[in-house]
Amino acid sequence: MLKSIFSLPADLYKNRRLVMKLAKNDFKTRYAGSYFGTFWAFVQPVVTILVYWFVFSVGFRSNTDELGVPFVLYLVAGIVPWFFFSDALSGGTNSLLEYNYLVKKVVFNISVLPVVKIISALFVHGFFVLLAIILYICNGRFPDWYYLQILYYSACVFFLVLGLCYATSAIAVLFRDLNQIIGIGLQVGVWLTPIMWVSESMIGTNSLLYKILQLNPVFYIVSGYRDAFIIKRWFFERPVWTLYFWVFAICCFLFGNWIFKRLRVHFADVL
């Protein structure tokens, strides 16, 4: 049992150079057929941020005055990790279907394919983290030691989505509708996380609804980014929530690992 659990991380470390090479190629070829190429990987999220900012700061006038920052900064701090999670989960789920020609090769280690998609999404995430830092600097909020937590919370996203993608990518080979279900789930999840509205002031931190929302592991990550950028609070100041997240993430990883290994014998036949 232990050998089965640790064999996947060992495979990833053993093939780390191949993973990075495939991730770079994946990022470059994703928009290879378009005139502006990888430029589109950054344009769409920026446009999304601008639309949400206009709707919720001009239209619905969401109030973040008590946090001491404009709404656009509150929005950016939350939506940047969500973009990473959404892009990585969607890409990772579709990884075996997209690289089906590699899955059929007997000598190729297919366990690296979901990781390739996640690292490809990580490249874009790095750009948006840098953009967020620049926006905060322009607003007079300069980087400090709390910003180091961005690395920690990025690792949280990576590990969480890795476990999810091992399960979803394996299931998607046999059940193609899963991609559509995940797309709908992400549309709902962006509102339940929450990202576009201030849950602490709108429903209160002591309310039952807020405690239910905290069960969403991505809410922990989004709140962490806002702690780093705005609230200035360390992750270890939330010990119970941090423990819950890692128990949840580790269970996802173990379950995803088990599902992947159980179904991989069927991949070549189905694809």
C-alpha positions as CSV (number, residue, x, y, z in Angstrom):
1,M,0.0,0.0,0.0
2,L,2.7,2.5,1.0
3,K,4.7,1.6,-2.2
4,S,1.6,2.4,-4.3
5,I,1.1,5.7,-2.5
6,F,4.7,7.0,-2.9
7,S,5.3,5.6,-6.4
8,L,3.6,8.5,-8.0
9,P,5.7,11.3,-6.4
10,A,8.8,9.2,-7.2
11,D,7.8,8.9,-10.9
12,L,7.3,12.7,-11.1
13,Y,10.7,13.4,-9.6
14,K,12.4,10.8,-11.8
15,N,10.8,12.4,-14.9
16,R,11.0,16.0,-13.8
17,R,13.0,17.1,-16.8
18,L,10.6,15.5,-19.2
19,V,7.7,17.1,-17.3
20,M,9.2,20.6,-17.6
21,K,9.9,20.1,-21.3
22,L,6.4,19.0,-22.0
23,A,4.9,21.8,-20.0
24,K,6.8,24.4,-21.9
25,N,5.8,22.8,-25.2
26,D,2.2,22.6,-24.0
27,F,2.2,26.3,-23.1
28,K,3.7,27.3,-26.5
29,T,1.4,25.1,-28.6
30,R,-1.8,25.9,-26.8
31,Y,-2.4,28.9,-29.0
32,A,0.0,28.0,-31.8
33,G,-2.8,28.3,-34.5
34,S,-3.7,31.9,-33.6
35,Y,-2.0,35.0,-34.9
36,F,-1.1,36.4,-31.5
37,G,-0.1,33.1,-30.0
38,T,0.3,32.9,-26.2
39,F,-0.8,36.5,-25.9
40,W,-4.4,35.1,-25.6
41,A,-3.4,33.2,-22.5
42,F,-3.2,36.5,-20.7
43,V,-5.8,38.6,-22.5
44,Q,-8.8,36.6,-21.6
45,P,-8.2,36.7,-17.8
46,V,-7.4,40.4,-17.9
47,V,-10.7,41.1,-19.7
48,T,-12.6,38.9,-17.2
49,I,-11.1,41.0,-14.3
50,L,-12.1,44.2,-16.0
51,V,-15.6,43.0,-16.6
52,Y,-16.1,41.9,-13.0
53,W,-14.5,45.1,-11.7
54,F,-16.9,47.2,-13.7
55,V,-20.0,45.2,-12.7
56,F,-19.2,45.0,-9.0
57,S,-17.6,48.4,-8.4
58,V,-19.6,50.5,-10.7
59,G,-22.9,48.6,-11.1
60,F,-23.5,46.8,-7.8
61,R,-20.9,48.9,-5.9
62,S,-19.4,46.3,-3.6
63,N,-17.9,47.9,-0.6
64,T,-14.4,47.1,0.6
65,D,-13.7,50.4,2.4
66,E,-13.4,48.6,5.8
67,L,-10.5,46.6,4.3
68,G,-8.8,49.8,3.2
69,V,-8.4,48.8,-0.5
70,P,-10.4,49.5,-3.7
71,F,-12.6,46.7,-4.8
72,V,-10.4,46.0,-7.8
73,L,-7.5,45.0,-5.5
74,Y,-9.7,42.8,-3.4
75,L,-11.0,41.2,-6.6
76,V,-7.5,40.6,-8.1
77,A,-6.2,39.0,-4.9
78,G,-9.0,36.4,-5.0
79,I,-9.4,35.8,-8.7
80,V,-5.7,35.2,-9.5
81,P,-5.5,31.9,-7.5
82,W,-9.0,31.0,-8.9
83,F,-7.7,31.4,-12.5
84,F,-4.8,29.0,-11.7
85,F,-7.1,26.5,-10.1
86,S,-9.7,26.6,-12.9
87,D,-7.1,26.5,-15.7
88,A,-5.2,23.7,-14.1
89,L,-8.2,21.6,-13.3
90,S,-9.7,22.0,-16.8
91,G,-6.4,21.2,-18.5
92,G,-5.5,18.4,-16.2
93,T,-8.8,16.7,-16.6
94,N,-8.4,16.7,-20.4
95,S,-4.7,15.8,-20.3
96,L,-5.1,12.0,-21.2
97,L,-7.6,12.7,-23.9
98,E,-5.4,15.5,-25.4
99,Y,-2.2,13.4,-25.3
100,N,-3.9,10.1,-26.2
101,Y,-1.1,9.3,-28.7
102,L,1.3,9.2,-25.7
103,V,-1.1,7.2,-23.6
104,K,-1.0,4.4,-26.2
105,K,2.8,4.1,-26.0
106,V,3.8,1.3,-23.7
107,V,7.1,2.8,-22.6
108,F,5.7,6.3,-21.8
109,N,4.9,7.1,-18.2
110,I,1.4,8.6,-18.5
111,S,1.3,9.7,-14.8
112,V,3.3,12.8,-15.8
113,L,0.6,14.1,-18.2
114,P,-1.8,15.8,-15.6
115,V,1.3,17.5,-14.0
116,V,2.3,18.9,-17.4
117,K,-1.0,20.7,-17.7
118,I,-0.8,22.0,-14.1
119,I,2.7,23.4,-14.7
120,S,1.6,24.9,-18.0
121,A,-1.1,26.8,-16.0
122,L,1.5,27.8,-13.4
123,F,3.4,29.8,-16.0
124,V,0.3,32.0,-16.6
125,H,-0.2,32.2,-12.8
126,G,3.2,33.6,-12.3
127,F,2.5,36.4,-14.7
128,F,-0.8,37.3,-12.9
129,V,0.9,37.2,-9.5
130,L,3.4,39.7,-10.8
131,L,0.6,41.8,-12.3
132,A,-1.2,41.8,-8.9
133,I,1.9,42.9,-7.1
134,I,2.4,45.8,-9.6
135,L,-1.3,46.9,-9.1
136,Y,-0.8,46.9,-5.3
137,I,2.4,48.9,-5.7
138,C,0.6,51.5,-7.9
139,N,-1.9,51.8,-5.0
140,G,0.9,52.4,-2.5
141,R,0.9,49.0,-1.0
142,F,4.5,47.7,-1.3
143,P,5.6,44.0,-0.9
144,D,6.5,42.8,2.5
145,W,7.3,39.5,4.3
146,Y,3.7,38.4,4.1
147,Y,4.0,38.2,0.3
148,L,6.2,35.1,0.8
149,Q,2.9,33.3,1.6
150,I,2.0,33.5,-2.1
151,L,4.5,30.7,-2.7
152,Y,2.9,28.6,0.1
153,Y,-0.6,29.1,-1.2
154,S,0.5,28.5,-4.8
155,A,1.9,25.2,-3.6
156,C,-1.5,24.6,-1.9
157,V,-3.3,25.0,-5.3
158,F,-0.8,22.8,-7.0
159,F,-1.1,19.9,-4.6
160,L,-4.9,20.2,-4.3
161,V,-5.5,20.3,-8.1
162,L,-2.9,17.5,-8.6
163,G,-4.9,15.1,-6.6
164,L,-8.2,16.1,-8.2
165,C,-6.7,15.8,-11.7
166,Y,-5.4,12.3,-11.2
167,A,-9.0,11.3,-10.4
168,T,-10.8,13.4,-13.0
169,S,-8.3,12.7,-15.9
170,A,-8.7,9.0,-15.4
171,I,-12.5,9.1,-15.1
172,A,-12.8,11.5,-18.1
173,V,-11.2,8.8,-20.4
174,L,-14.2,6.5,-19.6
175,F,-16.8,9.2,-19.0
176,R,-16.3,12.0,-21.5
177,D,-19.2,14.1,-20.1
178,L,-17.0,14.8,-17.0
179,N,-15.4,17.8,-18.8
180,Q,-18.8,19.5,-19.2
181,I,-19.7,18.8,-15.5
182,I,-16.5,20.3,-14.3
183,G,-17.0,23.3,-16.5
184,I,-20.4,23.9,-14.9
185,G,-19.0,23.2,-11.4
186,L,-16.3,25.9,-12.0
187,Q,-19.0,28.4,-13.0
188,V,-20.8,27.8,-9.8
189,G,-17.7,27.6,-7.7
190,V,-16.5,31.1,-8.6
191,W,-19.5,32.5,-6.8
192,L,-19.4,30.1,-3.8
193,T,-15.8,30.5,-3.1
194,P,-16.5,33.6,-2.9
195,I,-14.4,35.9,-5.1
196,M,-16.7,38.7,-6.3
197,W,-18.4,39.5,-3.0
198,V,-17.1,40.1,0.5
199,S,-18.4,37.2,2.6
200,E,-17.1,38.5,5.9
201,S,-19.2,41.7,5.8
202,M,-22.2,40.4,3.9
203,I,-22.9,37.2,5.9
204,G,-20.6,37.5,8.9
205,T,-17.8,35.2,10.0
206,N,-19.9,33.6,12.7
207,S,-22.8,32.7,10.5
208,L,-23.5,29.1,9.6
209,L,-23.3,29.9,5.9
210,Y,-19.8,31.2,6.3
211,K,-18.7,28.1,8.1
212,I,-20.2,26.0,5.3
213,L,-18.3,28.1,2.7
214,Q,-15.1,27.4,4.6
215,L,-15.5,23.7,3.7
216,N,-14.5,24.6,0.2
217,P,-10.7,24.2,0.1
218,V,-10.3,26.8,-2.6
219,F,-11.9,29.3,-0.2
220,Y,-8.9,28.7,2.1
221,I,-6.5,29.5,-0.7
222,V,-8.3,32.6,-1.9
223,S,-8.5,33.9,1.7
224,G,-4.8,33.2,2.0
225,Y,-3.9,35.3,-1.0
226,R,-6.0,38.1,0.5
227,D,-4.2,37.6,3.8
228,A,-0.9,38.1,2.1
229,F,-1.9,41.1,0.0
230,I,-4.4,42.9,2.3
231,I,-5.1,41.5,5.7
232,K,-1.4,40.8,6.6
233,R,-2.0,37.5,8.5
234,W,0.1,34.4,8.4
235,F,-1.3,31.0,7.5
236,F,-0.3,29.5,10.8
237,E,-2.6,32.0,12.5
238,R,-5.5,29.9,11.1
239,P,-4.3,26.5,12.5
240,V,-7.7,24.6,12.4
241,W,-8.5,25.8,8.8
242,T,-4.9,25.0,7.7
243,L,-5.1,21.5,9.2
244,Y,-8.5,20.9,7.5
245,F,-7.2,22.0,4.1
246,W,-4.2,19.7,4.2
247,V,-6.2,16.7,5.5
248,F,-8.6,17.3,2.6
249,A,-5.9,17.8,0.0
250,I,-4.0,14.7,1.1
251,C,-7.1,12.6,1.0
252,C,-7.8,14.0,-2.5
253,F,-4.3,13.0,-3.6
254,L,-4.5,9.5,-2.2
255,F,-7.9,9.0,-3.7
256,G,-6.8,10.4,-7.1
257,N,-3.7,8.2,-7.0
258,W,-5.8,5.1,-6.3
259,I,-8.4,5.9,-9.0
260,F,-5.6,6.6,-11.6
261,K,-3.8,3.4,-10.9
262,R,-7.1,1.3,-10.9
263,L,-8.2,2.7,-14.3
264,R,-5.0,3.1,-16.2
265,V,-5.1,-0.4,-17.5
266,H,-8.2,0.6,-19.6
267,F,-6.8,3.8,-21.1
268,A,-5.1,2.4,-24.1
269,D,-8.1,0.3,-25.0
270,V,-10.6,3.1,-24.7
271,L,-8.4,5.7,-26.4
